[in-house]
Amino acid sequence: MKYLVAVSRIFVGLLFIISGFIKLNDPVGFSFKLEEYFSFSVLNFPSLEPHALKISILVVILEVLLGVLLLLGFRIKFTLWSLLLMIIGFTFLTFYSAYFNKVTDCGCFGDALKLTPWESFTKDVILLLFILILVKGQKYITPIFSAGVNRFLTLVAVLASSVFAYYVLNHLPAIDFRPYKIGANIEEGMIVPEDAQKAVFDYAWKFKVNGEEKVIVTRGDYPTVDGEFLDVETTEIESGYEPPIHDFTIEKDGVDRAAELLQEPKLVMVVAYDLSKSNYKAFEEIKKITEEATKNGYKVIGMSASSEDFTLKLSKEYKLAFDFYFTDQTTLKTIVRSNPGVLVLEKGTIKQKVHYNDLDELKFN
């Protein structure tokens, strides 16, 4: 039992620190995931949606802290019961997501590692077992250092996590795990290889034969049945290959202009997924930097999921000399964790990407 507890302690402690750090690197992204959980169609807690970012920061800092406390062997009763309550909550959410197919990615490891709902649930069940071992054998968990040193290291962990969270919130994630990172080519990210795995579906064909309903399941072929066709239901039993970048469009007047715009040698994208939630003061600086970009031969476009009336009103108010195009809100949230944020592209390749607090870092050559 002593050795089993030691292994569990290291495994759980490191996993909580790693998982927490990855989400701490992108708390805005994790808050989007929490908003999805809080939404009417999932857990139906819409009152929590406005507080998703605060909750995400508290959760990930606590996750890192509990991992540190476990490895240190400090405040062990508080640590173990907190770990147990947290993993029970995570296990419920991942089971709910998997069973009811509500949230297809739990965000457990941010964008660094994508897990299916059932993979996430399995991971949480395994973690739960390890934590139960720790609770059962907590007498074998002894502090590594003295109480004074442990307090100091705990304080350092909290301060370091808080400072890091503050930094990425006011800039961008320190490590970009998304397909829109600097150096990535958007068009290449949308390519589906010829030999890519195709999705597999079961087709349940319903017929009326001799006055009775009969269901025949095939993998797509229309069955030969002497009867009246009633309905067909499809069920995906094996997912196909999905490119890193999908559902990417840049629409104007109902026409997707992405292909031509991604061929521009000098392109500036002003991205604001929801203009009603944007930092409006930033548009004063955006006006200046986009005018500078235009003088240097860049084509400037805005990208938002807001209505045309809203974009026209904003453009008029801040005297913006560029047009807004429509792009899916989820895609825009993925592109840049800033509302607004700015990207500089060269024939579809992202050369620069900045938070609205870092607009002065943009270079237009």
Secondary structure as GFF3:
##gff-version 3
##sequence-region A 1 365
A	DSSP	alpha_helix	2	24	.	.	.	ID=ss1
A	DSSP	alpha_helix	27	38	.	.	.	ID=ss2
A	DSSP	three_ten_helix	46	51	.	.	.	ID=ss3
A	DSSP	alpha_helix	52	72	.	.	.	ID=ss4
A	DSSP	alpha_helix	76	100	.	.	.	ID=ss5
A	DSSP	alpha_helix	117	136	.	.	.	ID=ss6
A	DSSP	three_ten_helix	138	140	.	.	.	ID=ss7
A	DSSP	alpha_helix	147	170	.	.	.	ID=ss8
A	DSSP	alpha_helix	186	189	.	.	.	ID=ss9
A	DSSP	beta_strand	200	209	.	.	.	ID=ss10
A	DSSP	beta_strand	212	218	.	.	.	ID=ss11
A	DSSP	beta_strand	228	238	.	.	.	ID=ss12
A	DSSP	beta_strand	251	252	.	.	.	ID=ss13
A	DSSP	beta_strand	255	256	.	.	.	ID=ss14
A	DSSP	alpha_helix	258	261	.	.	.	ID=ss15
A	DSSP	beta_strand	267	272	.	.	.	ID=ss16
A	DSSP	three_ten_helix	275	277	.	.	.	ID=ss17
A	DSSP	alpha_helix	282	295	.	.	.	ID=ss18
A	DSSP	beta_strand	299	304	.	.	.	ID=ss19
A	DSSP	alpha_helix	308	318	.	.	.	ID=ss20
A	DSSP	beta_strand	323	326	.	.	.	ID=ss21
A	DSSP	alpha_helix	329	335	.	.	.	ID=ss22
A	DSSP	beta_strand	341	346	.	.	.	ID=ss23
A	DSSP	beta_strand	349	355	.	.	.	ID=ss24
A	DSSP	three_ten_helix	356	361	.	.	.	ID=ss25
###
